[in-house]
Amino acid sequence: MNETSSEAAEGPGAWKLQDAKARFSELVRLAGEVGPQHVTVNGKEKAVVLSAEDYRRLRGEPMGDALVRLLAEAGLDDLDFEHRKTRGPVRDIEL
């Protein structure tokens, strides 16, 4: 882990920019193994390096894809919905 004073800006998982640049491979490895790595510039946090898995989890997936998958897997093929007839101006929309 990056715990020597020349590497750590403010404890484990914190890197000064010059150290992060010089030891980028280690920074990326630790982001995957330990968790997010914080990069500081002039003592102020400027960036966080995340594993791809953490990034995907935080970003989430587009709601449309999740909804389509949920409905497709729900087994509602034979379900009928009752609805009133629509009156008035109706426009066609593309879904």
BELNORDA-V892865 format. One record per helix or strand. SS is the DSSP state (A for helix, B for strand). FROM is the first residue (numbers start at 1). TO is the last residue. If there is no record, write none. Layout:
SS;FROM;TO, SS;FROM;TO
This chain:
B;8;8, B;14;16, A;17;22, A;24;33, B;37;41, B;44;49, A;52;59, A;63;73
